[in-house]
Amino acid sequence: MNVTAEWVETLYQRHGRALLGYLGRSFGRSEAAEDLLHETFVQALRRVDRLGDAASPRAWLFGIARRVGLASLRRRRMSPLPADVPQAPAAEADDRLDRLRQAVAALPQPQREAMELRLVDGLSYEEIAGVLDVPVGTVRSRLHGAVQRLREEMLRGV
């Protein structure tokens, strides 16, 4: 194994689980997400020379995963993100939580994607900008707009 392959294997050990979660949420479940994860690391090996230019290895991998997932969707002609947010079983029904889930699902795709990368995957604004290939200001704008929409929706039901 050469240094390049060892480095990518280290990245897989550090970030594979988070990438699999992102791919599963955004582009498909179980086997499909695992296939996309595999393709992400194949592409990473092919582009390892670009890793030095990345804001962070994590953001670089998420960017590759996003492009791989979007290419897969184009081939399958599906929408990029699920229309509904999966619900965790709750001991007691909470109307506010259901309304929040519906409000998140109703966000425009760019806002929803930026919010998931920030809240679920824990990426920084700079990392999200790298993943989405947009300026950091655009990330801030999308997140601000998402929070405003969610706040308005939640206050409407009070």
N, C-alpha and C positions, 0 to 999 in steps of 0.2 A: 504494500500500500504506500503510495507516495504522500508527500506533505499535503497536497491539495485534497486528496480523498480523506485523509485523516482530519483535516480542518472541517470539511463538510460533515463528517461523521460526528465531530464534536458539536457542531451547530445543530445536528439532528437530535443529539442527546439533550441539549439545552432547550431547544425551541420546538421540537417535533410535536409534543403534546398540545401546546398552545396553537400551533398551526393547524393541527387536526381538528381542534375545536372550532377554530375560525372557518375552516373549509366546510365542516359539517353544518354549521349554522348558516353559512352564506350560499353554499353551492350544492348541498346534497347530504345524505346521511350515510353512515357506516361504510359500506364497501366503496361507494363513489368517493367519499371523502378520503379514504385510504389510498385510492388510486390517484387522486389529485395530489395528496401529500407526496407520494412516490414521484410523480411527475415534477413536483416543485423541486425536489432535491436532484433530480436528473438535470433540470434546467439550471439549478445552482451550480452543479459541477461544470456545466458548459460555460457558465458566465462568471466563474470564480475570480477572474481577472478584474471584474468590476466591483468586487467587494470593498476594495480600498477606498473607493469614491463614495461609499454609502455613509449616511449619517450614523447608522448602527447596523450590526449584522442582523439583529432581530427585524428591524424595519426593512432591510434589504430582502430578507426571506419572505416577510408578509407581502411585499410588493410582487415578488415572483409568484407567490401563492395566489394572489388576487388575479394576476394576468393569466395564470394557468386555469383558474376557476372560470373566469370570464370567457376564455377561449372554449372551454368545455361547454358552457352554456350556449355559446353561439352555435356550436356543433349540434347541440340538442334542442336549440330554439326554445329555451325556457327563460323565465324572468330571473334576474340575478339574486334576489333575496326572497325568502319566504314572505307571504302576505300576512301571516300571523306569527306571533311570538309564542313559542311553546310554553305551556303553562305547567308549573310544578304543582304537584298535588298539595293542597292546603288542608289543614285540619278544619278550618272554618272559612266559609266563603267571605270574601272581602270585596265589596262592590268597587271600592276605589282602586284596588289592584287590577281588577278586570278592566276598568276604564283606562288605567294607565297602560296596560298591555295593548288595548285597542288604539290608544293615542300613539304609542310607539310604532305600531304596525302601520298607522296611517301617515307617518312622516314620509316626506319625499325620500327616495332611495339614497341620494347623496348625504342627507342629514342622518338618516338611520345608520348608514354604513360608518360614517365618522363617529357616531355615538357608540356603536358597538365596539369599534376598534379602541376607543378611549375607555369605556366603562367595563367591557367584558374582557378585552385582551390587555388592557393596561398600557397601551402605547402612549408615548408623549405626543404633543402636538407636532413636533418635528418629525417623529417617526410616522405619524399618520400622514403628514404631508408627503413623505417619501413613498409610502405605500400607495397613496392615491394619485401621486404625481401631480400635486397641486401646491401652490404656495401656502406657507403656514398661516397667512392671513385668511385664506379661503377656509382652512380647517377651523380657525377661530370663528369665522362667520357662520359656517355650517353648524357648529356646536351651539353657538349662541342662538341661532334661529331655531334649532331643535328644542333647546331648553325653553325658549319663549313660547313656542307652540304647545309644548307639554304643559307648561304653567297655565296658559290660557284655557286649555282643555280641562285641566283638573279644577280650575276655579269656576268654570262654567257649571260644573255639576255640584258645587257646594251649596 
